[in-house]
């Protein structure tokens, strides 16, 4: 038996010992064999295919440490907990840990106490981590969510692009494995180029999900259409609503509750304990529905989610496929449904325009930040420095919310390290005695307002009569998320009424304080490549256009997705909305002479869009749709992505 075969047999033993499975799934088997043979490996598995097994199993099977590069703290924490629950030694290092705790975990890793150590890509830029890297007994590096490496991916992270450079000290002595669920051929090529995968094995599973019924409902009345759909599926399985904004998650949770459907809102504004509780309730089946932002889902394994509804259209097919693909991981029939409204994508394009201001505007933001850091041109930062959002607001005249977006963008573009050292706080004091406040509250006629004040009094009142009390902003808002009249973003307005109209409280808001370190010496202008920014903006806008083409396409939904991700000749799924519609049209007696007329027309031109076809043939919409569906289903014509969706004969 060869060494690689021995290593593979050891992986099978570990799979049985720690996970209780007798064999690997297709794809996992090939990826692990590639790892056992010492090949650099790129694994592209659809959502739910179990790609984390491809590094977790080898990590517990062989000597040495597996370093896992992961983009999300929540994902690291969740995976480490799952591994520890199985008796596997694993740890993570994130910005949430104290310096002392991070150092202790590095010492433990150096001493061989862990099988897996998780960290974010930005961590590798730290001089301290670079020094420690040389001492770690690394045997394998797993790069999760590897699409973040590519500038043409939907979640590009600059720090990912520097991984090969930071890890070069170990490059010749370790096993490399890159994994992603969504990568077009262009992105795959970019990943391998950046990582230096000259000779490597690519293992790509088909994006086919036979149990998923992909569906798009075009509507200008999203709420009414979603509620009628929810009524139809009520009690038939658990589901997830991607609602776009924090406010909308709250609204959808309230709507479902009013219709007798147990639901909770999930977003980054809730406390960590609250988010964890909601996740656990949903996974266990005690909470049927969650309305969430896209912060929900990464690393959360719920096999029996039957419905994934998108209230708003995601900005890319990659994001949509990952989110919708959380339905039906157990292989049972499930329904990802997109409620499509073209206006949503028009707004998304506007947000992209806002996210990429001119280089002059970005330089102005950069200079204000550098001035607040008291950093002269040419000066470097060795350590983080504290900057309050209040200080930035005073210097610029901009809102705290705008500065939060700017700092997050600068971090994403690799300009700085960012850590929130003090979160936003509410400083509150009651202006009347306890007895007087109780009388005031009992006399309030508005029941929501009465409940609001009563909760405040019970939670914070004892200390708030004599002095200001400091309350975490999210904790304060979290007490009132279930009041129908109080949406998440109206909390501050409510406080304003209680203070200035009613005169019952005095309050002020203390903005967040960030610990910031610029990664390069201060320059006269922001150190960003203007041409590269234009390319990223163009790429982001093109992804929105692909999303629009998917929503408006008449070909099989699964065929469209699989072609987008690089498959050459996928077959129709036979059960998505477009496939079912094509079947109905075929049953309506469309004649072959009519089909031939349309085919001949398309053959006489390079391509034609829908309006041009109607103008040339003067047919009813129903007849044109029937003929197009038939020709598309037979792969005699194809859709061409242009400014308007067009059709041409397949050459």
Secondary structure, DSSP 4 states (H G I P E B T S, - for coil): --HHHHHHHHHHHHIIIII--SSPPTTHHHHHHHHHTT-EEEEE--TTS-TTHHHHHHHHHSSSEEEEE-S-HHHHHHHHHHHHHTT--EEEE-TTS-HHHHHHHHHHHHTT--SEEEE-GGGGG-HHHHHHHTTS-EEEEEESSGGGG-TTSTT--HHHHTHHHHTGGGGGGSEEEEEES---HHHHHHHHHHHT-SSEEEEE-----TTB--EEEE-S-HHHHHHHHHHHHTTS-EEEEE-SSHHHHHHHHHHHHHTT--EEEE-TTS-HHHHHHHHHHHHHTSS-EEEE-TTS-TT---TTEEEEEESS--SSHHHHHHHHTTS-TTSS-BEEEEEE-HHHHHHHHHHHHHHS--HHHHHHHHHHHHHHTT--TT---SS-EEEEHHHHHHHH---HHHHHHHHHHHHHTTSEEEEEEE--EEEEEESS-HHHHHHHHHT---HHHHHHHHHHHHHHHHHHTTS-EEEEHHHHHHTTTT-TT--GGGHHHHHHIIIIIS--EEEEEEPPEEEEEESS---SS----HHHHHHHHHHHHHHHHHHHHHHH--S-HHHHHHHHTT-SSPPP-S-SHHHHHHHHHHHTT--HHHHHHHHHHHHTSS-EEHHHHHHHH---HHHHHHHHHHHHHTTSEEEE-SSS-EEEE--
